[in-house]
Amino acid sequence: MFDKIDVVPTRQIALDTRYNYKLLVSWKTTMIRLSAICFMVMASLAGGLSIAQTNSPDGSYKYTLLPGDMLEISVWKEPELQKSVLIRPDGRFSFPLIGDVLALGKTVTEIQNELTETLKQFIPEAVLTVTVTDVAGNKIYVLGQVKEPGVFVVNPRVDVLQALSIAGGLTPFAAANDIILIRRSGDKQQTFGFRYSDIEKGRNLEQNVLLSPGDILIVP
C-alpha cells in the first residue's frame, strides 16, 4: 500500500557532504591558481618595463619613474612650455622642442637636468622644473585568498604585510604560511616565501620585504 522509501544512513550523508566540500575546495583552489597564472602572464607582458626602486648612498628612498606616472613640467617665463605629460607604456613622454624623452627608471632630478640641458639649445637661460603629480605606475598585484584581490597603486612603498592589509586581509581558506612573492628583474623572475604565522609571532621579520612596482603576491 505504501511506496518503498530508501533511507540513507546518516554516516553516508556525512561522507557525501564531506566529499562535496572537498570538491568545492579543490575547484576553488584550481580557479585561484588559474587566475594567478593569468595575472602572471599579463604582468610578464609588461614586466620588461618594471624597474625596481632604488636607495641613494645615504640610504634614503629614491622613486624612479614608471609608465602611467604623470609629470608637470614648466619653464620659467615660457607659459607655452608648461605641460602635463603622461609617461607612455614604452617608458617615454613627449615635450615641445625636445621630442620624445625616455623617463623609465630615471628620477625626477635626472629628468629635470636632462631637459634643462637639451632646452638650453633653444632657450639659453632656461629654468625648468619637473614635479610628479600622479604615481599611477607604482602598482602591485595581490591575488588569491584575500578578501579584495586586485591591482593596487601604492604611494610611496608598502611591505608584504601592508599589501595584504590593503587587499582586505586573508580569507578563512588562506594558506597563510604558503604566501608567494613574485618579482621580475629584467627577463628573470624571482620567488620569495612568506610565512604569516612567523610575523604574528615576531619571527623572521626580514621576510616582510618592501615591495617594488610590478610585484605579485599570491595567497593560495
N, C-alpha and C positions, 0 to 999 in steps of 0.2 A: 504494500500500500504506500509505502514511503520510498522516495528515491534514496539511493545509497549515497552517503556523503563521506568523502575521503577526508580523514582527519590527519593533518600534517603534524608530526611531533614538534614540540617546542624547540627541541635541540636542532632539528633540521631547519626550522625558521631562522634560528640564531646563526647557523652556519651559512645559510643563503645570504642573510643580511651582511655578515662579515665579508663574504666573498664579493658581494656587490660593492661594498665600501672600498675593498682593496682595488677593484676595477676602477672605481671613480678616482681614487687617489692616483693610480697608475696613469689614467687618462690625463688628469690634471698635470702630473709631472711631465708627461710627454709633450703636452701643449706648451708648457713653460719652456722646455728645452728647445722646442721648435721656434718659439718666439725669440728666445735668446739668440739662436743661430741666425734668424732673420735680421735682428738688430746688429749682430756682429758683422754680417755681410754688408749691411748698409754703412756701418761705421768704417768698415775696411775700405769701401769705395772712396770715402772722404778722408781716410786715415793718412794718406800721403800729405795732407795739409795740416796734420796735427803737430803742433810744436809745444814741447814741454816748457813750462815757465822756469825762469832761472833766478838765481840769487846773485847779488852783487858781491864783490870781495868782502864787504863789511857784514855780509850775512843778511842784508835787507832784501825784501822781495821785489823782483822786477817783473812787471807784466809785459809780455810780448804779444804783439797784435795777431789777430786771427780773422779768418773770413767771417763776415757777419758783424764785425765791430764797426762802429760809426765814429768818424772823426770830424771835428770842427777846425777848419784851417782859415786863418785870417792873416792878411798882410797890412801892416800899418799904413794908413793914408791911401790904401788901394781897395775901396769898397767892392769893386767888381771882382776882386780876388778873395772875397770872403765866402767860403763854400763849406757845406756839409757833405762829406763823402762817405760812401759805404765801401768797405773792403769786400771785393767780389770773391766768389768761390775759388778763383785762381790765385788769391792772395794779393791782388793788386787793386789800385784805385786810380782814377784819372783826375788830373788837375790842370787848369789853364796854363798855357805857355810851356808846361813841362811834359805833359802827356801821361803815359802810364808809369806808375811808381810801385815797386814791389814793397809791400808792407809786412808780409808774413814773416813772423819770427823776429821782427825788429821792435825796439822800444819806441815810445813816443819821442824821446830825446833824439834817438838816431834818425827818425823820420824828419824831425824838425831841422836838424843840422843838414841833412841831405837836401831837403827842399830849399833851405836858405842858400846853400852854396850854388845850386843849379839856377835858382831865380836871380841871383846876382849878375848873371849874364845879361839879363834884361832890365833889372832894377838894381843898380849897384849898391844902393843904401837900404836894401830890403830888410825889414824887421818882421819876421814871420813867427807865428805861434801856432802850436798844434795841441789840441786837447781831445781826450776820449770822452764822447758823450753817451756811448752805449757799448756794453761788452757782450753783445748777444752771441758772439762766437765762443764764449767761455762756457762750453756745455759739458755736462756729464750725463751718463745713462745709468739708470738703476732699474734692473729687471727682476722678474721672478716673484718670489713670495714676500712682497712688501705691499702695503695697503694702497699705495698710489704710485705704481711703476710708471716710468716715463723718462722724458728728456728734461733736464733742468739747467737753466742758466744760473751760474753761481758767481758771486762777487764778494771779495776777490777770489778766495780759495776756501775749500772745506776739506775735512778729513773724512775717512770712511764712515765713522760713527755719525758725523753730522749729516752726511749724504743719506744715510739710512733714515735719519730723523726727518729730513726734508721729504723723503718718499713715504712718510706716514708711519714708519716703524715696521717691524716684522709681523707677519700673519701667524696664527697658531700652527700652521702647517710648515713653517720655515725650518730648514735645516741650518740652524743658526751657526753651527761650527764648521760648515762647509761653504761659506761665502767665498766667492772668487772675484778678484780684481784683475781685469784685462787691460793692459796698457800697450799702446802701439808706439814704437820708436822707429821712424823711417819705414823700412819694409819688414821689420821684425815685430813680433808680439811677445809680450811677457805676461805671465800669470803669477798672482800672489794670493796666498791663502789668508783667510781672516776668520778667527775663532771668537765669536761673540761672547762666549762664556768666560774666556780669558780676560777680556776687557772688563766684564762685570766684576771680576774678582781682582782687578788691578794688576793683572799679569800680562807679560809680553806686550806692553803698550807700544812697542816700536812697530807693530803690525798696523797700527792705526795711522797710516801714512796720509800725507796731504795728496789730494787728487789733482791730476793735471787735465787740461782740456782734452776731451775725447775719451777719457777713462770710462770703462764699463764695469759696473758692479752687478754680479749675478747672484741672486739668493735662491738656491734650489729648494 
